[in-house]
Amino acid sequence: MVFRQTGQPKFMIALLMGGLAIASGCDNRVSSTAGAQFNDQQILIDFADRVVIPTNQEFATKAQELSDAVNTFVKSPNDQTLKAAQEAWVAARSPWEQSESFTFGPADSLGYDGALDSWPVNETDLKAIINSKDQLTSDYVQKRQDTEKGFHVIEYLLFGEDNNKNVADFSQRELEYLQALSTDFSNVADQLVTSWTKGIAGQPAYREVIATAGESSNSTYLTLEAGGQEMVQGIIDSLDEVANEKIAKPVESKDEKLFESRFSHNTLNDLKSNVKGAQNVYLGRFPDTNTSETGLSAYIANVNPDLDARVKQEFLASLDALDKIPDPLEESFNDPKTADAIQSAKTAIITLKETMEQEVLPVVKS
């Protein structure tokens, strides 16, 4: 979900602030890291090669499968092909949401995050498109506003307003736009992979940008620490969004329309994938494709093993707390019996986010 601004790497403001934030935000638990310096380039290399690229490639594969399933449904609309298309949407959602901790770089600067996952859907303009006489092609979709395409417009058309759409509810124009949307969606997913592996729009492969942090030729990440900070800040931003945006806002306002994947009733799975993705960055892995190498955990364990153990436990506690929320969240959140489970999950994720922000980030900055 797009909440981020484009521009310089997210840690730049923190760098300009120097050590002031560290001095005010840390407690005695990080004193044992004094004098440590983030100097492990392999962590950045493995982050790109073993986490980011495999995740994006898996997402691109699932995006193509979604496009294929939609094409099949459009050619032969029936209960089975609709269900297959809906399941393909959910399957594509998982690797994408696991990438939320690294939607910096080209996902941000080249607009892929917005084109793929803007929220909320502009339902008024969407209905105008459906009712127009415009030729609905993937090229047409590419030129539309972000809120008129991507994950959630596809979701809206496939699932309806409350996960209750039947085959008979689809108009011919909806089928045409759905097909065009899914084609564009798959194309953008491929471009995201290319932006990391080969480079796009005249820019170098972002894999090389992050992996060469600290080298004299790198004008984006002037130091190894800067690359490490980008990784940690990505985790912090994702966890903050989960707790304070995706959970807190709809629950506190008692408005199910604020749940991001409400059309499909998939929000709880989104939240779990977000936390898993942050965990993947910390551990240096992407279990869905069996990749695992050196992660931030290795560095933190070396300078402060107690902190590393606590971070790992807080990740597990966050995921366990989310597992205790009855699914679908869109229906269960109004049940008073569910309130404690939701609050426990929010608290666990905020605790993890604060540990990353107040203890892990200062270690990587030092």
C-alpha positions in Angstrom: 0.0 0.0 0.0 1.4 3.4 -1.0 2.1 5.7 1.9 5.6 6.7 1.0 7.1 9.8 -0.7 9.6 9.5 -3.6 13.1 11.0 -3.4 16.3 10.2 -1.6 16.8 7.0 0.5 14.6 7.2 3.6 17.5 7.2 6.0 18.9 10.5 4.7 17.1 12.7 7.2 18.3 10.5 10.0 21.9 10.9 8.7 21.6 14.6 8.7 20.4 14.6 12.2 23.6 12.8 13.2 23.8 11.2 16.6 21.1 13.3 18.3 18.3 10.8 17.8 20.5 8.0 19.0 21.4 9.8 22.2 17.8 10.5 23.0 16.2 7.2 21.8 18.5 4.5 23.3 18.6 2.9 26.7 21.2 0.9 28.6 20.5 -2.3 26.6 22.5 -1.1 23.6 25.5 0.1 25.5 27.4 -3.1 24.7 27.4 -2.2 21.0 29.6 0.9 21.6 32.4 1.0 19.0 30.8 -1.5 16.7 30.6 -0.5 13.0 28.5 -2.0 10.3 31.0 -3.2 7.8 29.6 -6.5 6.3 29.0 -5.9 2.6 27.9 -9.5 2.2 24.7 -8.7 4.1 23.8 -6.1 1.4 24.7 -8.5 -1.4 22.6 -11.3 0.1 19.8 -8.9 0.8 19.6 -8.1 -2.9 20.3 -11.6 -4.2 18.6 -13.8 -1.6 15.7 -11.6 -0.5 14.7 -8.8 -2.8 15.2 -10.4 -6.2 13.7 -13.8 -5.4 10.7 -12.1 -3.8 10.1 -9.9 -6.8 10.6 -12.8 -9.2 8.1 -14.9 -7.3 5.7 -11.9 -7.4 6.2 -11.6 -11.2 5.5 -15.3 -11.7 2.3 -15.0 -9.6 1.3 -11.8 -11.5 1.6 -13.7 -14.8 -0.4 -16.6 -13.4 -3.1 -14.0 -12.3 -3.2 -12.6 -15.8 -3.5 -16.1 -17.3 -6.3 -17.0 -14.9 -8.1 -13.8 -15.7 -7.8 -14.4 -19.5 -9.2 -17.9 -19.0 -12.1 -16.5 -17.0 -12.9 -13.8 -19.6 -12.9 -16.4 -22.4 -15.0 -18.8 -20.4 -16.9 -17.1 -17.4 -18.1 -19.8 -15.0 -17.8 -20.5 -11.3 -14.7 -22.5 -11.6 -12.7 -20.0 -13.7 -13.9 -17.2 -11.5 -12.7 -19.0 -8.4 -9.3 -19.8 -10.1 -8.9 -16.1 -10.9 -9.7 -15.0 -7.4 -7.3 -17.6 -6.0 -4.6 -16.3 -8.3 -5.2 -12.8 -7.0 -4.7 -14.0 -3.4 -1.6 -16.0 -4.5 0.0 -12.9 -6.1 -0.8 -10.9 -3.0 1.5 -12.9 -0.7 4.9 -12.2 -2.3 4.0 -8.6 -3.0 3.1 -7.9 0.6 6.3 -9.6 1.7 8.1 -7.0 -0.4 6.7 -4.1 1.6 10.0 -3.7 3.6 11.9 -2.9 0.4 9.6 -0.7 -1.7 12.4 1.9 -1.8 14.6 2.3 -4.9 12.9 1.8 -8.2 9.6 0.6 -6.7 9.4 4.2 -5.3 11.3 6.3 -7.8 9.9 4.7 -10.9 6.4 4.5 -9.6 5.9 0.7 -9.5 4.6 0.7 -6.0 1.9 3.1 -6.9 1.0 1.5 -10.2 0.7 -1.9 -8.5 -0.8 -1.2 -5.1 -2.5 2.2 -4.7 -5.3 2.4 -2.2 -8.1 3.3 -1.9 -9.7 2.5 -5.3 -11.2 5.5 -7.1 -14.6 3.8 -7.5 -16.2 6.9 -9.1 -13.6 7.1 -11.9 -13.6 3.3 -12.3 -17.3 3.3 -12.9 -16.9 6.1 -15.4 -14.3 4.0 -17.3 -16.6 1.0 -17.4 -19.5 3.2 -18.6 -17.3 4.9 -21.2 -16.8 4.0 -24.8 -13.0 4.0 -24.4 -11.1 1.1 -25.9 -9.9 -0.9 -22.9 -6.4 -2.1 -23.6 -3.2 -2.5 -21.5 -1.8 0.6 -23.1 -5.0 2.5 -22.0 -4.5 1.1 -18.4 -0.9 2.2 -18.3 -2.0 5.8 -18.8 -4.6 5.8 -16.1 -4.2 7.1 -12.6 -2.7 4.7 -10.1 -6.0 4.5 -8.2 -7.7 3.2 -11.4 -5.5 0.2 -11.8 -3.4 -2.3 -9.9 -4.1 -4.9 -7.2 -7.2 -3.3 -5.7 -9.0 -2.4 -8.9 -8.5 -6.0 -10.0 -9.7 -7.1 -6.6 -12.8 -4.9 -6.7 -13.8 -6.3 -10.1 -13.1 -9.9 -9.2 -14.6 -10.0 -5.7 -17.2 -7.3 -5.6 -17.6 -4.8 -2.8 -17.9 -7.5 -0.1 -16.4 -10.7 -1.4 -19.7 -11.6 -2.9 -19.5 -11.3 -6.6 -21.0 -14.0 -8.9 -20.3 -14.8 -12.5 -23.7 -13.3 -13.5 -22.7 -9.9 -11.9 -19.9 -9.2 -14.5 -20.7 -6.9 -17.4 -18.8 -7.3 -20.7 -17.0 -4.0 -20.1 -15.9 -5.2 -16.7 -14.4 -8.4 -18.2 -12.6 -6.3 -20.8 -11.2 -3.9 -18.3 -10.2 -6.8 -16.0 -8.3 -8.4 -18.8 -6.5 -5.2 -19.7 -5.7 -4.5 -16.0 -4.2 -7.9 -15.4 -2.0 -7.6 -18.5 -0.7 -4.3 -17.4 -0.2 -5.6 -13.9 2.0 -8.5 -15.1 4.0 -6.1 -17.3 4.7 -3.8 -14.3 5.7 -6.7 -12.1 8.2 -7.8 -14.8 9.6 -4.2 -15.0 10.1 -4.3 -11.2 12.3 -7.4 -11.5 14.2 -5.9 -14.4 14.8 -2.7 -12.4 16.7 -4.7 -9.8 18.4 -7.2 -12.1 19.3 -5.3 -15.3 18.3 -1.7 -14.9 15.6 0.2 -16.6 14.9 3.7 -17.9 18.6 4.4 -18.2 19.2 3.6 -14.6 21.6 0.9 -13.3 20.3 -2.3 -11.8 19.4 -1.5 -8.3 21.0 -4.7 -7.2 24.3 -3.1 -8.0 23.4 0.1 -6.2 22.6 -1.5 -2.9 25.4 -4.2 -3.2 28.1 -1.6 -3.8 27.2 0.7 -0.9 30.3 2.5 0.3 32.3 2.3 -2.9 33.6 5.5 -4.3 31.4 5.2 -7.4 28.2 4.9 -5.4 26.4 8.3 -5.1 23.3 6.8 -3.5 24.8 5.0 -0.5 28.0 6.7 0.4 28.8 4.3 3.1 28.1 0.6 4.0 26.2 1.9 7.0 23.9 3.9 4.7 23.0 0.7 2.9 22.4 -1.1 6.2 20.2 1.8 7.4 18.1 1.5 4.3 17.4 -2.1 5.1 16.5 -1.4 8.7 14.4 1.6 7.9 12.4 -0.4 5.4 11.5 -2.9 8.1 10.6 -0.1 10.5 8.4 1.7 7.9 6.6 -1.6 7.1 5.9 -2.5 10.7 4.7 1.0 11.5 2.3 0.9 8.6 0.9 -2.5 9.7 0.3 -1.4 13.3 -0.7 2.2 12.9 -2.3 2.3 9.5 -3.6 -1.1 8.4 -4.8 -2.3 11.9 -5.3 0.9 14.0 -7.2 3.1 11.6 -10.1 0.8 10.6 -10.4 -0.8 14.1 -10.4 2.5 15.9 -12.9 4.1 13.5 -14.9 0.9 13.4 -15.0 1.2 9.6 -14.4 -2.0 7.6 -14.0 0.1 4.5 -10.6 1.1 5.7 -9.2 -2.4 5.6 -6.9 -2.5 2.5 -8.0 -5.8 1.0 -11.6 -5.6 2.2 -13.1 -6.6 -1.2 -11.6 -10.0 -1.0 -11.5 -10.3 2.8 -7.7 -10.9 2.6 -6.5 -8.1 4.9 -5.3 -10.5 7.7 -3.2 -12.4 5.2 -1.7 -9.1 4.1 -0.7 -8.3 7.6 1.0 -11.6 8.1 2.8 -11.3 4.9 4.1 -7.8 5.8 5.6 -9.1 9.1 7.0 -12.2 7.3 8.6 -9.9 4.8 10.2 -7.8 7.5 11.4 -11.0 9.1 12.9 -12.2 5.8 15.0 -9.0 5.5 16.2 -9.4 9.1 17.2 -13.0 8.6 18.4 -12.7 5.0 16.0 -15.2 3.4 12.9 -15.8 1.3 11.5 -19.2 2.4 9.0 -19.3 -0.5 11.9 -20.0 -2.9 14.3 -21.6 -0.4 16.9 -18.8 -0.4 18.8 -18.1 2.8 22.1 -16.4 3.4 23.6 -13.7 5.6 21.1 -11.2 7.0 21.1 -8.3 9.5 20.6 -10.9 12.2 24.2 -12.1 11.7 25.6 -8.7 12.3 23.4 -7.9 15.3 24.2 -11.3 16.8 27.9 -10.6 16.6 27.7 -7.3 18.4 24.8 -7.9 20.7 23.5 -11.5 20.8 20.9 -10.7 23.4 19.4 -8.1 21.2 19.3 -10.4 18.2 17.6 -13.1 20.2 15.0 -10.7 21.4 14.3 -9.4 17.9 13.8 -12.9 16.6 11.4 -13.7 19.5 9.5 -10.5 18.8 9.0 -11.5 15.2 7.6 -14.8 16.3 5.4 -13.2 18.9 4.0 -10.8 16.3 3.2 -13.6 13.9 1.7 -15.7 16.6 -0.5 -12.8 17.8 -1.8 -12.3 14.2 -2.6 -16.0 14.0 -4.9 -15.6 17.0 -7.1 -13.1 15.2 -10.2 -14.8 13.7 -10.2 -14.7 9.9 -11.6 -12.8 8.0 -10.6 -9.6 9.9 -13.2 -7.7 7.9 -15.9 -9.6 9.8 -14.3 -10.4 13.1 -13.0 -7.0 14.1 -16.4 -5.8 15.3 -16.8 -8.8 17.6 -16.0 -7.7 21.2 -14.4 -11.1 21.8 -11.8 -10.3 19.1 -10.8 -7.0 20.5 -8.1 -8.4 22.9 -6.5 -10.5 20.1 -6.4 -7.5 17.7 -4.9 -5.2 20.5 -2.3 -7.9 21.3 -1.2 -8.2 17.7 -0.9 -4.4 17.4 1.1 -4.2 20.6 3.4 -7.0 19.6 4.1 -5.4 16.2 4.7 -1.9 17.8 7.1 -3.5 20.3 9.0 -5.1 17.5 9.0 -1.8 15.5 10.3 0.1 18.5 13.1 -2.4 19.1 14.2 -2.1 15.5 14.0 1.7 15.6 15.5 2.3 19.1 18.0 -0.5 19.3 18.8 -2.1 15.9 19.0 1.0 13.8 21.4 2.8 16.2 23.7 -0.3 16.0 23.8 -0.2 12.2 24.3 3.6 12.3 27.2 3.5 14.6 
